[in-house]
Amino acid sequence: MYQTITISTGVGDSLVNLTEDVRRIVKESGVASGICFLVVGHTTAAITINSHMDPATARDIIDDIKRIVPTRTDFHHIFDTPSDAAGHIKASIIGNTETVLIEGHDLVLGHSQGILFYEFDGPRTRQVMVKIIAG
C-alpha cells in the first residue's frame, strides 16, 4: 500500500508532527505486522523520529540545527536563495527516510517518540510518501 501525506508549512524552519497521520494510514492499510517506510522527496526537508511530548523540544531542535547550519551567503551552491542552500545541508544531516515497524495494526514507537517532518525553507507544500509492507 502506498499513500502520500501533504503538508503546508509556514515561513522558515519548522517541525510538523506526522505521527497520527501515519498511524491512520497504517490502520487503514489493514496490515497487522510489517514495515512502514517514510520518504521525503524534497531536498530542503527531512524526517526523523524524536520526542513529541514537549513542544519546547521542537524549538530546541530547530534552534540547534540553525546554529549548526546557519543561513549565510558564502555557500558555493546558491542557485535559489541562501536559505535554500542551508536547507540542502540540513536535510542531508537529518535524512529523508524513516522506517518504523508495525505490530498490532499500529506503529512500534517508544512512549515519547513521534514522527517529525522538518521544513527548512518554507513556506511550501510538501509530500511525505508512505509505503506499508506486510510481513
Contacts in CASP RR format, 6 or more apart in sequence:
PFRMAT RR
TARGET T0000
AUTHOR 0000-0000-0000
METHOD contacts of the structure
MODEL  1
MYQTITISTGVGDSLVNLTEDVRRIVKESGVASGICFLVVGHTTAAITIN
SHMDPATARDIIDDIKRIVPTRTDFHHIFDTPSDAAGHIKASIIGNTETV
LIEGHDLVLGHSQGILFYEFDGPRTRQVMVKIIAG
1 25 0 8 1.000
1 29 0 8 1.000
1 31 0 8 1.000
1 131 0 8 1.000
1 132 0 8 1.000
2 129 0 8 1.000
2 130 0 8 1.000
2 131 0 8 1.000
2 132 0 8 1.000
3 25 0 8 1.000
3 129 0 8 1.000
3 130 0 8 1.000
4 127 0 8 1.000
4 128 0 8 1.000
4 129 0 8 1.000
4 130 0 8 1.000
5 18 0 8 1.000
5 21 0 8 1.000
5 22 0 8 1.000
5 25 0 8 1.000
5 127 0 8 1.000
5 128 0 8 1.000
5 130 0 8 1.000
6 125 0 8 1.000
6 126 0 8 1.000
6 127 0 8 1.000
7 16 0 8 1.000
7 18 0 8 1.000
7 117 0 8 1.000
7 119 0 8 1.000
7 125 0 8 1.000
7 126 0 8 1.000
7 127 0 8 1.000
7 128 0 8 1.000
8 123 0 8 1.000
8 124 0 8 1.000
8 125 0 8 1.000
8 126 0 8 1.000
9 16 0 8 1.000
9 119 0 8 1.000
9 122 0 8 1.000
9 123 0 8 1.000
9 124 0 8 1.000
9 125 0 8 1.000
9 126 0 8 1.000
10 119 0 8 1.000
10 122 0 8 1.000
10 123 0 8 1.000
10 124 0 8 1.000
11 122 0 8 1.000
11 123 0 8 1.000
12 83 0 8 1.000
12 119 0 8 1.000
12 120 0 8 1.000
12 121 0 8 1.000
12 122 0 8 1.000
12 123 0 8 1.000
13 62 0 8 1.000
13 65 0 8 1.000
13 66 0 8 1.000
13 90 0 8 1.000
13 118 0 8 1.000
13 119 0 8 1.000
13 120 0 8 1.000
13 122 0 8 1.000
14 62 0 8 1.000
14 118 0 8 1.000
14 119 0 8 1.000
14 122 0 8 1.000
15 58 0 8 1.000
15 61 0 8 1.000
15 62 0 8 1.000
15 116 0 8 1.000
15 117 0 8 1.000
15 118 0 8 1.000
15 119 0 8 1.000
16 116 0 8 1.000
16 117 0 8 1.000
16 119 0 8 1.000
17 52 0 8 1.000
17 114 0 8 1.000
17 115 0 8 1.000
17 116 0 8 1.000
17 117 0 8 1.000
18 38 0 8 1.000
18 47 0 8 1.000
18 115 0 8 1.000
18 116 0 8 1.000
18 117 0 8 1.000
18 128 0 8 1.000
19 52 0 8 1.000
19 107 0 8 1.000
19 109 0 8 1.000
19 114 0 8 1.000
19 115 0 8 1.000
22 36 0 8 1.000
22 38 0 8 1.000
22 100 0 8 1.000
22 107 0 8 1.000
22 115 0 8 1.000
22 130 0 8 1.000
23 106 0 8 1.000
23 107 0 8 1.000
25 36 0 8 1.000
25 130 0 8 1.000
25 132 0 8 1.000
26 36 0 8 1.000
26 102 0 8 1.000
26 105 0 8 1.000
26 106 0 8 1.000
26 107 0 8 1.000
26 132 0 8 1.000
27 105 0 8 1.000
27 106 0 8 1.000
29 132 0 8 1.000
30 105 0 8 1.000
31 102 0 8 1.000
31 105 0 8 1.000
31 132 0 8 1.000
31 133 0 8 1.000
31 134 0 8 1.000
31 135 0 8 1.000
32 102 0 8 1.000
32 103 0 8 1.000
32 104 0 8 1.000
32 105 0 8 1.000
32 134 0 8 1.000
33 102 0 8 1.000
33 103 0 8 1.000
33 104 0 8 1.000
33 134 0 8 1.000
33 135 0 8 1.000
34 101 0 8 1.000
34 102 0 8 1.000
34 103 0 8 1.000
34 132 0 8 1.000
34 133 0 8 1.000
34 134 0 8 1.000
34 135 0 8 1.000
35 99 0 8 1.000
35 100 0 8 1.000
35 101 0 8 1.000
35 102 0 8 1.000
35 132 0 8 1.000
35 133 0 8 1.000
35 135 0 8 1.000
36 99 0 8 1.000
36 100 0 8 1.000
36 101 0 8 1.000
36 102 0 8 1.000
36 107 0 8 1.000
36 130 0 8 1.000
36 131 0 8 1.000
36 132 0 8 1.000
37 97 0 8 1.000
37 98 0 8 1.000
37 99 0 8 1.000
37 129 0 8 1.000
37 130 0 8 1.000
37 131 0 8 1.000
37 132 0 8 1.000
37 133 0 8 1.000
38 47 0 8 1.000
38 97 0 8 1.000
38 98 0 8 1.000
38 99 0 8 1.000
38 100 0 8 1.000
38 115 0 8 1.000
38 128 0 8 1.000
38 129 0 8 1.000
38 130 0 8 1.000
39 47 0 8 1.000
39 96 0 8 1.000
39 97 0 8 1.000
39 128 0 8 1.000
39 129 0 8 1.000
39 131 0 8 1.000
40 46 0 8 1.000
40 47 0 8 1.000
40 91 0 8 1.000
40 95 0 8 1.000
40 96 0 8 1.000
40 97 0 8 1.000
40 117 0 8 1.000
40 126 0 8 1.000
40 127 0 8 1.000
40 128 0 8 1.000
40 129 0 8 1.000
41 96 0 8 1.000
41 127 0 8 1.000
41 129 0 8 1.000
42 91 0 8 1.000
42 96 0 8 1.000
42 124 0 8 1.000
42 126 0 8 1.000
42 127 0 8 1.000
43 87 0 8 1.000
43 88 0 8 1.000
43 91 0 8 1.000
44 84 0 8 1.000
44 87 0 8 1.000
44 88 0 8 1.000
44 90 0 8 1.000
44 91 0 8 1.000
44 119 0 8 1.000
44 120 0 8 1.000
44 121 0 8 1.000
44 122 0 8 1.000
44 124 0 8 1.000
45 91 0 8 1.000
45 96 0 8 1.000
45 117 0 8 1.000
45 118 0 8 1.000
45 119 0 8 1.000
45 120 0 8 1.000
45 121 0 8 1.000
45 124 0 8 1.000
45 126 0 8 1.000
46 90 0 8 1.000
46 91 0 8 1.000
46 93 0 8 1.000
46 94 0 8 1.000
46 95 0 8 1.000
46 96 0 8 1.000
46 117 0 8 1.000
46 118 0 8 1.000
46 120 0 8 1.000
47 94 0 8 1.000
47 95 0 8 1.000
47 96 0 8 1.000
47 97 0 8 1.000
47 98 0 8 1.000
47 115 0 8 1.000
47 116 0 8 1.000
47 117 0 8 1.000
47 118 0 8 1.000
47 128 0 8 1.000
48 94 0 8 1.000
48 95 0 8 1.000
48 98 0 8 1.000
48 115 0 8 1.000
48 116 0 8 1.000
48 118 0 8 1.000
49 98 0 8 1.000
49 100 0 8 1.000
49 109 0 8 1.000
49 113 0 8 1.000
49 114 0 8 1.000
49 115 0 8 1.000
49 116 0 8 1.000
50 57 0 8 1.000
50 61 0 8 1.000
50 113 0 8 1.000
50 114 0 8 1.000
50 116 0 8 1.000
51 57 0 8 1.000
51 112 0 8 1.000
51 113 0 8 1.000
51 114 0 8 1.000
52 58 0 8 1.000
52 112 0 8 1.000
52 113 0 8 1.000
52 114 0 8 1.000
52 116 0 8 1.000
53 112 0 8 1.000
58 116 0 8 1.000
65 90 0 8 1.000
65 93 0 8 1.000
65 94 0 8 1.000
65 118 0 8 1.000
65 120 0 8 1.000
68 93 0 8 1.000
69 86 0 8 1.000
69 87 0 8 1.000
69 89 0 8 1.000
69 90 0 8 1.000
69 93 0 8 1.000
70 86 0 8 1.000
71 82 0 8 1.000
71 83 0 8 1.000
71 86 0 8 1.000
72 82 0 8 1.000
72 86 0 8 1.000
73 82 0 8 1.000
75 82 0 8 1.000
75 85 0 8 1.000
75 86 0 8 1.000
77 85 0 8 1.000
77 88 0 8 1.000
78 84 0 8 1.000
78 85 0 8 1.000
79 85 0 8 1.000
81 121 0 8 1.000
83 120 0 8 1.000
83 121 0 8 1.000
84 121 0 8 1.000
86 120 0 8 1.000
86 121 0 8 1.000
87 120 0 8 1.000
87 121 0 8 1.000
90 118 0 8 1.000
90 120 0 8 1.000
91 118 0 8 1.000
91 120 0 8 1.000
94 118 0 8 1.000
98 115 0 8 1.000
100 107 0 8 1.000
100 108 0 8 1.000
100 109 0 8 1.000
100 115 0 8 1.000
101 107 0 8 1.000
101 108 0 8 1.000
102 108 0 8 1.000
102 132 0 8 1.000
107 115 0 8 1.000
109 115 0 8 1.000
117 126 0 8 1.000
117 128 0 8 1.000
119 126 0 8 1.000
END
